[in-house]
Amino acid sequence: MRVFLLGLVASLASLLFSGNAVAQSSSDKASDGAFTGIALITDDPNWHQLFQRPETPHISGVDRLAGGERGTLAIIFSNAEPRDGMVSIVCDVTVFDPAGSRLIVDSGPCYDGPYAGPNILHPTLLDLSFGIGEDEPEGKAGFKVTLRDAHSGREVDLEVGFTQGGAP
């Protein structure tokens, strides 16, 4: 796991999102004290692998997914409070689309693992990949995420969205 996080000592500000993700609300970042969470809609199902390299990860965000396309919710955190060298992150995730919303993760574990130091970006271990059906109505869809540092009690609320449906 140490190798997994090696080289990520860059500050959160150096995490670069390519594309027009921020302007389209497909990414969000929030902090409670030093504890920080980032959520992003990406079409890269292998985004976790970017954290296995020594370079700072560059994750491409998407603001539209047409019928038949797939996306993934990437959730990243930094500066959780360690206990005995370990951190524990709990999350709630609600999905929303033109048809409504529903809670899909309720106080579920998102990450339990080693603490590698301050300002190191950790991808959560929650894998939320999804597909847009050919018959899905066009409209706004996305996720509301609450990340909680189980040791410090700090929490952040994140919301990311994209336009679903329509032709590719």
C-alpha positions, -999 to +999 in steps of 0.1 A: +000+000+000+029+023+007+040+020-029+005+027-040+007+061-023+044+068-031+050+101-048+017+117-039+031+142-014+021+171-036-005+194-021-041+191-031-038+222-052-015+203-076-042+177-084-050+187-119-083+179-136-083+181-174-112+189-195-140+212-185-150+193-154-150+221-129-171+245-150-197+218-155-199+207-118-186+172-126-160+178-098-163+192-063-138+198-035-145+207+002-126+208+034-134+206+071-102+219+088-074+200+071-096+170+061-104+174+024-125+155+000-127+155-038-154+139-060-153+137-098-173+121-126-149+104-150-152+081-180-119+064-170-128+031-152-091+026-143-087+059-125-074+041-094-044+030-114-032+066-117-024+066-080+001+037-084+025+060-103+050+084-087+035+114-107+006+134-094-025+119-110-044+137-138-080+126-139-102+137-168-137+147-159-168+145-180-199+167-181-220+145-205-226+108-208-248+097-237-269+065-239-247+035-239-217+052-223-202+044-189-189+066-161-173+062-127-175+083-095-140+089-083-137+099-046-104+111-031-094+124+003-065+139+022-055+147+057-076+122+077-066+118+113-045+087+119-048+063+148-020+038+152-009+046+117-043+039+101-071+061+088-108+052+085-132+070+061-170+064+061-193+077+033-229+082+023-236+083-014-269+093-029-275+091-067-299+114-085-312+116-120-343+130-138-364+102-122-355+111-086-329+101-060-319+072-038-293+064-011-270+037-024-243+038+003-253+044+039-224+049+063-204+024+044-166+021+046-149+040+019-113+035+031-096+017+060-058+017+055-024+032+063-017+068+069+011+079+046+015+115+058-001+149+054-013+163+021-011+129+004-041+121-018-058+088-012-083+073-035-112+057-017-117+020-022-154+025-032-159+016-068-191+031-082-192+026-120-224+031-139-239+030-173-264+052-191-291+032-207-301+039-243-337+049-231-326+071-202-343+105-203-320+134-210-313+156-180-291+163-150-278+133-130-250+128-104-241+120-069-242+136-034-214+123-012-207+128+025-172+118+035-165+113+073-131+109+089-141+083+115-113+093+139-117+131+139-154+133+132-148+159+105-169+156+074-174+171+040-203+172+016-197+170-021-220+171-051-211+163-087-233+162-117-234+156-154-259+156-183-271+121-191-288+108-223-289+121-258-268+111-287-230+105-282 
